[in-house]
Amino acid sequence: MEVLILTFTTLFSVVNPFGAMPVFLTLTDSDTNAVRTAIALRACLYMVAVLLVAFFGGQYILNFFGINIQHLRIAGGILLMRSAFDLLTPGANRDRVGPAALEESMQKDDISFTPLAMPMLSGPGSMALCIGFIRPSVADKLFTVLGFGLVAAAAFLILVSSLRLTRFLGRPGMAALARVMGFLTLAIGVSFFVTAVKALFHVA
C-alpha cells in the first residue's frame, strides 16, 4: 500500500492535470460535453499506455544504451526541477505546448494523443519518473501500475470538470494552484537528484 500511495502522490504532482486544463479547454472550445468527455477519456488511456511502456520497457532501454538507473534519476531530477521553476516563477513560460503546436493541434480531428496525452500529461518528466519506479517484486509492480490507473482516473475527473474548476478558481486560484504543484514537483526533483547522488557515491 505504501508503494501505491507513493506512486500516486509523486506521479500526480508531475503529471499535473491542472496544467493541462487551459489547453484542453482551448482545443475543445466548440465541442459538446459528450465529445469533451470522450477526448479526456482517450487522453488518459493513452497516458497510462505511455507510462506503462516507460515503466516496463525502461530497464531494457537503459541496458541497451548502457545507462545506469542513478544517472537517469539525476537527469530526471534536473528535468523536474526545471519544470518546477517554470511553475513557480511569475511570468515564466508555463506552457508545455507552444503556440505553433497549439495552432497545429486545432486543425486535428483527434487531439487526445497529441498534445493532450503527450506531452501535456505524460511528458519526459513523468516518463523518467516511471522508469525510476522500477520495482523488484511482482506485488510492488502491481501497486505501481494501480497507481498509474489512479492518477489517470484523477486526471480524467479534473479534465471533464475543467470548465467548472476554471470558473470556480479564477485566474488567481489557477496561479496559486500552479505554484503549489510547482513546489511539490521541485521537492520531488530534489529528492530524485539527492537520492541518486548518494547511491552513486555510496553515501549513507
C-alpha positions as CSV (number, residue, x, y, z in Angstrom):
1,M,0.0,0.0,0.0
2,E,2.9,2.4,0.7
3,V,4.1,1.9,-2.9
4,L,0.7,2.7,-4.2
5,I,0.4,5.9,-2.2
6,L,4.0,7.0,-3.1
7,T,3.4,6.3,-6.8
8,F,0.1,8.2,-6.9
9,T,1.3,11.3,-4.9
10,T,4.6,11.6,-6.7
11,L,3.2,11.0,-10.2
12,F,0.1,13.1,-9.8
13,S,2.2,16.2,-9.0
14,V,4.4,15.7,-12.0
15,V,1.6,14.8,-14.4
16,N,-0.3,17.9,-13.1
17,P,-3.6,17.6,-14.9
18,F,-4.5,21.1,-13.7
19,G,-1.8,22.4,-16.0
20,A,-3.5,20.7,-19.0
21,M,-6.8,22.3,-18.3
22,P,-6.3,25.6,-20.3
23,V,-5.1,23.7,-23.4
24,F,-7.9,21.2,-23.1
25,L,-10.5,24.0,-22.9
26,T,-8.9,25.8,-25.8
27,L,-8.8,22.8,-28.1
28,T,-12.3,21.6,-27.2
29,D,-14.0,25.0,-27.1
30,S,-16.5,24.2,-29.9
31,D,-17.2,20.6,-28.7
32,T,-20.1,19.3,-26.8
33,N,-19.7,17.9,-23.2
34,A,-20.0,14.3,-24.6
35,V,-17.2,14.9,-27.1
36,R,-15.0,16.5,-24.4
37,T,-15.6,13.6,-22.1
38,A,-14.6,11.1,-24.8
39,I,-11.4,13.1,-25.6
40,A,-10.5,13.3,-22.0
41,L,-11.0,9.5,-21.6
42,R,-8.9,8.7,-24.6
43,A,-6.2,11.0,-23.5
44,C,-6.0,9.4,-20.0
45,L,-5.9,5.9,-21.5
46,Y,-3.1,7.0,-23.9
47,M,-1.3,8.5,-20.9
48,V,-1.4,5.2,-19.0
49,A,-0.2,3.3,-22.1
50,V,2.8,5.7,-22.4
51,L,3.6,5.4,-18.7
52,L,3.4,1.6,-18.8
53,V,5.8,1.5,-21.8
54,A,8.2,3.7,-19.9
55,F,7.8,1.6,-16.7
56,F,8.2,-1.9,-18.2
57,G,10.5,-1.0,-21.1
58,G,12.6,1.4,-19.2
59,Q,15.1,-1.2,-17.9
60,Y,15.7,-2.6,-21.4
61,I,16.2,0.9,-22.8
62,L,18.8,1.6,-20.0
63,N,20.6,-1.6,-20.6
64,F,20.6,-1.0,-24.4
65,F,22.3,2.4,-24.0
66,G,24.4,1.4,-21.0
67,I,22.8,4.0,-18.8
68,N,22.8,3.5,-15.0
69,I,19.5,3.9,-13.3
70,Q,21.0,6.5,-11.0
71,H,22.2,8.5,-14.0
72,L,18.6,8.6,-15.2
73,R,17.3,9.6,-11.8
74,I,19.8,12.5,-11.7
75,A,18.7,13.6,-15.2
76,G,15.0,13.2,-14.3
77,G,15.5,15.2,-11.1
78,I,17.1,18.1,-13.0
79,L,14.3,18.0,-15.6
80,L,11.7,18.0,-12.8
81,M,13.4,20.9,-11.0
82,R,13.4,22.9,-14.2
83,S,9.7,22.3,-14.8
84,A,9.0,23.2,-11.2
85,F,10.8,26.6,-11.5
86,D,8.7,27.3,-14.6
87,L,5.6,26.9,-12.4
88,L,7.0,28.8,-9.5
89,T,8.4,31.8,-11.4
90,P,5.9,34.6,-12.1
91,G,5.8,35.4,-15.8
92,A,7.7,32.3,-16.8
93,N,6.6,30.2,-19.7
94,R,4.4,27.6,-18.2
95,D,3.0,26.2,-21.5
96,R,4.0,22.7,-22.3
97,V,2.7,23.2,-25.8
98,G,4.0,26.2,-27.8
99,P,1.8,28.5,-29.8
100,A,2.8,26.8,-33.1
101,A,2.0,23.3,-31.8
102,L,-1.3,24.6,-30.3
103,E,-2.3,26.1,-33.7
104,E,-1.5,22.9,-35.4
105,S,-3.4,20.9,-32.8
106,M,-6.6,23.0,-33.5
107,Q,-6.6,21.6,-37.1
108,K,-6.5,18.0,-35.9
109,D,-9.6,15.7,-35.7
110,D,-8.3,14.0,-32.6
111,I,-6.2,15.8,-30.0
112,S,-6.3,13.1,-27.4
113,F,-2.9,11.6,-28.1
114,T,-1.1,14.7,-29.1
115,P,-0.9,17.2,-27.5
116,L,-3.0,16.0,-24.5
117,A,-1.5,12.6,-23.7
118,M,1.9,13.7,-24.9
119,P,3.4,16.0,-23.9
120,M,0.7,17.5,-21.6
121,L,0.0,14.5,-19.3
122,S,2.9,12.1,-19.9
123,G,5.9,14.2,-20.8
124,P,9.6,13.5,-20.4
125,G,9.5,14.2,-16.6
126,S,6.7,11.7,-15.9
127,M,8.3,9.1,-18.2
128,A,11.7,9.4,-16.4
129,L,9.8,9.2,-13.1
130,C,8.2,5.9,-14.2
131,I,11.5,4.4,-15.3
132,G,12.8,5.3,-11.8
133,F,9.9,3.4,-10.3
134,I,11.4,0.1,-11.3
135,R,10.4,-2.4,-8.6
136,P,11.9,-5.8,-7.9
137,S,8.8,-7.7,-6.6
138,V,5.7,-8.5,-8.6
139,A,3.4,-7.1,-5.8
140,D,5.2,-3.7,-5.9
141,K,4.9,-3.6,-9.7
142,L,1.2,-4.3,-9.4
143,F,0.8,-1.5,-6.9
144,T,2.8,0.9,-9.1
145,V,0.6,0.1,-12.1
146,L,-2.5,0.6,-10.0
147,G,-1.1,4.0,-9.0
148,F,-0.9,4.8,-12.7
149,G,-4.5,4.0,-13.0
150,L,-5.5,6.2,-10.1
151,V,-3.6,9.1,-11.5
152,A,-5.3,8.6,-14.8
153,A,-8.7,8.5,-13.1
154,A,-8.0,11.7,-11.2
155,A,-6.7,13.4,-14.4
156,F,-9.9,12.3,-16.2
157,L,-12.2,13.8,-13.5
158,I,-10.2,17.1,-13.5
159,L,-10.3,17.4,-17.3
160,V,-14.0,16.8,-17.6
161,S,-14.6,19.3,-14.7
162,S,-12.1,21.8,-16.1
163,L,-14.7,24.3,-17.2
164,R,-16.3,24.4,-13.7
165,L,-13.0,24.4,-12.0
166,T,-11.7,27.3,-14.0
167,R,-14.8,29.4,-13.3
168,F,-14.6,28.5,-9.6
169,L,-10.9,29.1,-9.1
170,G,-10.5,32.0,-11.5
171,R,-7.1,33.3,-12.7
172,P,-5.7,33.9,-9.2
173,G,-6.7,30.5,-8.0
174,M,-5.1,28.8,-11.0
175,A,-1.9,30.7,-10.5
176,A,-1.8,29.7,-6.8
177,L,-2.5,26.1,-7.7
178,A,0.3,26.2,-10.3
179,R,2.7,27.3,-7.6
180,V,1.6,24.6,-5.2
181,M,2.1,21.9,-7.9
182,G,5.4,23.5,-8.8
183,F,6.6,23.4,-5.2
184,L,5.7,19.7,-4.9
185,T,7.4,19.0,-8.2
186,L,10.5,20.8,-7.1
187,A,10.7,18.7,-3.9
188,I,10.3,15.5,-5.9
189,G,13.1,16.6,-8.3
190,V,15.4,17.4,-5.4
191,S,14.7,14.1,-3.8
192,F,15.4,12.2,-7.0
193,F,18.6,14.1,-7.5
194,V,19.9,13.7,-3.9
195,T,19.0,10.0,-3.6
196,A,20.7,9.2,-6.9
197,V,23.9,11.1,-6.0
198,K,24.0,9.3,-2.6
199,A,23.6,6.0,-4.3
200,L,26.4,6.7,-6.9
201,F,28.9,7.8,-4.3
202,H,27.7,5.3,-1.6
203,V,26.8,8.0,0.9
204,A,24.7,6.8,3.8
